[in-house]
Amino acid sequence: MEKKVLSEQALYVGDVSMPKGFEIDRNELRANILESSVDNTDFKFSRSWDKLNTYIQENMNLKYNLKLRQKLSWGNFYKASTSTPPLLEVDLMNLNNSADFVLLYGVKVKDCLVKIFYEDNRRKAESWDIELINNMFIMFPSTNRYYIANNSNDSLNFVQTITYESL
């Protein structure tokens, strides 16, 4: 008897554990998110963003032999007691040039829920809920729909998004 896994959907979750003295300045990321949103400009490169991106790429390669290249990056803030519509970061009309993974990073969040939808063979409407907290990341396949809910009554939630292609 044999078993062959034909496909797998991996979700990666964890804290960004930087060495002492090299911590990510989440205030800088938050300011960059606000600036790009207010000015309606592309998210600008910063040392903090580079630290986050490098941490993810290097740790995914070391721990899971998953080689990633960053495609797009942007930040959003979510008003209190709101949620996004369902989001999908893959271009279904251009799969070859689409990202393989979506990373969500909690820049400054309070009571923030991420719901990721997936299929499990004939069970098509499965979902996984996880609370996104400060300095935590969630990475999942870009083919999964998801939404972000700010369940806080009194604060904005700032989330950094980075998409990656697998090499």
N, C-alpha and C positions, 0 to 999 in steps of 0.2 A: 504494500500500500504506500502511496506517495501523496504528498501535498505540494502544490505549486501555487504560490501567491501571485495572482495575475495583476493586481493593482493594490496600492496602498495610499491612504490619505493621512499624511502626518501633520500634526499640529504641534508647534514648538512654543513653549511658554516658559518664561523665566525672568529673573531679575537681571539687570545689567550691572554686574559686579566688577567695577573698575578698580584698579590698584589705587592705593592711597596717594593723593597728589595728582591723580589723573581723572578725577571724577568729572562727569558730564555736568556742565552748567545748564541746568534746566531753565533757569531764568533767561539765559541767552536764547535758548530755543523758543521759549514762550514769546519773547520780544520779536524774534524773527517771524513767528507765525502771525502775530498781530500786524507787523509791518507789511507782510505780503498780502494779508487780507484787506487791510485798510487802503493800501496803495494799489491793490489789484495787480500785483507783480509776481513774477516767479519767486519761489522760495530761494533765498540766497544761501550760499555756502557759508559755513561757520566752523570753527574748531570743534565746537560741541557736537554739531551734526556729524562731522568727520569722525570723531571719536566713537559715536554711536554706530555709524555705518561700518567702520573698521572692526569694532567689537563683534558685531553680528556676523560679518563675513568670515573673520578669523575663527570664531568659536564654532560656527556651523561647519566649517571645513575640518577643524580639529576633532570635534566631538562626533560628527555624523558623516564625515567625508562628503559634505555637500558644498560644492564650489558655487558661489553666487557672484553675480555682477549686478550692481545697482542700475536700475532703469530710470525710474521717476521718483520724485520726492516732493511732498507738500505737507503743510500743516493745517489743521483746522481747529477752531474752537466751537464748542457747542453750548448753547444757552441752557440755563436751568430748566429742568422738567421738559426737555425736548428729546426727540430721537430722529435719526436720519431715516430717509426711505431706504429700502433694501439697496445695497451697493454691490457692484460687480466690477472687478478691476481687470478682467480679461476682455479683449475685443473678439467677440465670437465670429466676426467676419474676417479677422486677420490673426488667427491663432499662432502662426509662425513668428510674428513680431510682437506677441503679447508677453507680458510678464508671467513668470511661473509661480511666484509667491508674493504675498502681501504681508507687510510687517506693520503692526500698530504699536506705538510706544507711548506710554503714559508720561507726558511731560509734566502736567499739573492737573490731576484729576481727583474728583471726589464723587463717590457713589456712581461710578461709570460702568455700564454693562455692555459687553460685546456679545451679540448672538450670531453664531456662525451656522449656516444651513448646509446640510450635506445629504447624500443619498447612501443608503446601505442596502445594495441590491434592490429588492422589490419595495423596501421601505423608503419612500421618496421624500418624505417631509420631516426628516430628522433634524434636530438642531442641538447645539451645544452652547450653553451660556457660561460666560466667565467674567468675573469682575476685573476690570483693568485698574491697576493702582499705580501710584507714582513710581517711576523708574523701572517699570515692568514692560516686557514686550510679549506680543502674541504674533506668531507667524503661521500662515496657513496658505493652501493653494489658492491661486488667483481665480480659479474656476468656482470657488465657493461664494455664494451670496452671503452678505453679512449686514448688520446694522449696529450702530452705536447709539446707546441711550444714556443721556445725562439724567439720572434720577435724583440729583441734588436739587433742593429747592432754592438754593441761594448762591451758587457759584458757577463760573464758567469751567468747562473741561477742555484742556488743550491736549491734542493728540497729534503726534508726528506719524506720517505714513510714508513708507518707502516700499517700492516694488522692486523685485529682483527677478533676474532670469537665472536659470540653472545652467552651468557650463558642463 
